[in-house]
Amino acid sequence: MPTRRRWLAGAALLALAGPAAASWNRGEAVTLPALTLLDGSALDTSSLRGKVVLLQFWASWCPFCARQNPLIEALHRAHRARGLEVVTVSIDRTPAAAADYMRAKGYSFRAGMINPAYERIYRLRRGLPQVYVIGRDGRVALIELGEMLEDEVGDIARLL
């Protein structure tokens, strides 16, 4: 295959993968994609600039998420006034399952359903829960795959 044709084929694959597929590593500058929240409103990503953002992927059926989400909620309540924003993305099959779970647990952090842009981020590292912490500078400061313990979740406050 001539070099130009190989280059075009590679460029086409990168275009199909989208920008999120090549990013979301520690230290990289990222921007949260658009997200419709479970209440039907759109996440205003511009309001997140200059804040520490905790992005978590979870599911209502995940036992590790069930243990970690109360810790994320406590962190959110304790530090939102200091500029911590929590945005979570459910990979449940239906929005109703995710919304029922959120309501039953009394969680106040923002939650939306996975969409193609967030699917690309999630697929970089399979498993639940997944946590990404984006610093005030817009760069990924922390990536955690799997259940975080209480002290590990609490350590996120040091990034504020």
C-alpha positions in Angstrom: 0.0 0.0 0.0 1.5 3.4 -0.9 2.5 5.6 2.0 -0.2 8.2 1.2 -3.0 5.6 1.1 -1.7 4.2 4.4 -1.7 7.6 6.0 -5.3 8.3 4.7 -6.5 4.9 6.1 -4.9 5.7 9.5 -6.4 9.2 9.5 -9.8 7.8 8.7 -9.5 5.3 11.7 -8.6 8.2 14.0 -11.5 10.3 12.8 -13.9 7.4 13.5 -12.4 6.8 16.9 -12.9 10.5 17.9 -10.8 12.6 20.1 -11.7 11.0 23.3 -10.3 7.6 22.2 -6.8 9.1 22.0 -6.9 11.0 25.3 -7.9 10.8 28.9 -4.5 9.9 30.3 -3.0 11.4 33.4 -1.7 14.9 32.7 -3.6 15.4 29.5 -5.9 18.4 29.0 -9.5 17.3 28.5 -12.9 18.7 28.0 -16.1 17.0 29.2 -18.4 16.1 26.3 -22.1 17.1 26.3 -24.2 15.1 28.7 -27.9 15.0 29.2 -28.6 14.6 32.9 -31.2 12.1 34.3 -33.6 15.0 35.0 -33.5 15.9 31.2 -31.4 19.0 31.6 -28.1 19.5 29.8 -24.8 19.6 31.7 -23.4 23.1 31.4 -19.8 22.2 30.8 -18.7 25.8 30.7 -19.7 26.1 34.4 -17.0 23.5 35.2 -14.1 25.5 34.0 -11.7 26.4 36.9 -13.2 23.7 39.2 -12.0 20.3 40.2 -14.3 17.8 38.4 -14.7 14.2 39.6 -16.1 12.2 36.7 -17.4 8.7 37.7 -18.8 5.8 35.6 -21.1 3.6 37.6 -24.1 1.3 37.4 -27.0 0.6 39.7 -26.2 -3.2 39.7 -22.5 -2.8 40.5 -21.7 -3.8 44.1 -18.4 -1.9 44.1 -20.3 1.3 42.9 -22.8 0.7 45.7 -20.0 0.9 48.3 -18.2 3.8 46.6 -21.1 6.1 45.8 -21.9 7.0 49.4 -18.3 8.1 49.7 -18.5 10.1 46.6 -21.7 11.7 47.9 -20.0 12.6 51.2 -17.1 14.1 49.4 -19.4 16.1 47.1 -21.4 17.5 50.0 -18.3 18.4 52.0 -16.4 20.1 49.2 -18.8 21.5 46.6 -18.5 24.9 48.2 -14.7 24.7 47.6 -15.1 24.1 43.9 -15.6 20.3 43.6 -18.0 19.3 40.9 -19.2 15.6 40.7 -20.5 14.4 37.4 -21.4 10.8 37.1 -22.3 8.7 34.1 -24.5 5.6 34.4 -24.0 2.6 32.1 -27.4 1.1 33.1 -29.6 -0.2 30.3 -32.3 2.4 31.0 -32.4 6.0 32.4 -35.3 4.8 34.7 -33.0 2.3 36.4 -30.4 4.9 37.0 -32.9 7.6 38.1 -34.6 5.1 40.5 -31.3 4.2 42.1 -30.3 7.9 42.5 -33.6 8.7 44.1 -33.7 5.7 46.4 -30.2 6.5 47.7 -30.8 10.2 48.0 -27.7 11.2 46.0 -27.3 14.9 45.1 -24.4 14.6 42.6 -25.2 15.1 38.9 -25.8 11.9 36.9 -26.5 11.3 33.3 -26.7 8.3 30.9 -23.8 7.1 28.9 -23.8 8.4 25.3 -21.3 7.8 22.4 -18.8 10.4 23.6 -18.7 9.1 27.1 -18.7 5.5 25.8 -15.3 6.3 24.1 -13.9 7.5 27.4 -15.3 4.5 29.3 -14.0 1.9 26.8 -10.4 3.1 27.3 -10.4 1.2 30.6 -13.1 -1.4 31.2 -14.4 -2.0 34.6 -16.5 -0.3 37.3 -16.4 2.1 38.9 -14.1 4.4 37.0 -13.1 7.7 38.4 -11.3 10.6 36.6 -10.4 13.7 38.5 -9.8 16.8 36.4 -7.9 19.6 38.0 -8.7 23.3 37.9 -6.2 23.5 35.0 -8.4 21.1 32.9 -5.8 18.3 33.0 -6.5 14.8 34.3 -5.0 14.6 37.8 -6.1 11.2 38.8 -7.5 8.0 37.2 -8.9 5.2 39.4 -10.3 2.0 38.0 -12.2 -0.2 40.5 -13.5 0.5 44.0 -11.9 3.3 46.0 -11.7 3.0 49.7 -12.8 5.8 52.1 -9.3 7.2 52.6 -8.6 7.2 48.8 -11.9 9.1 48.1 -11.0 11.5 50.9 -7.6 12.1 49.4 -9.3 13.7 46.3 -10.0 16.8 48.5 -6.2 17.5 48.5 -6.6 18.4 44.8 -8.9 21.3 45.8 
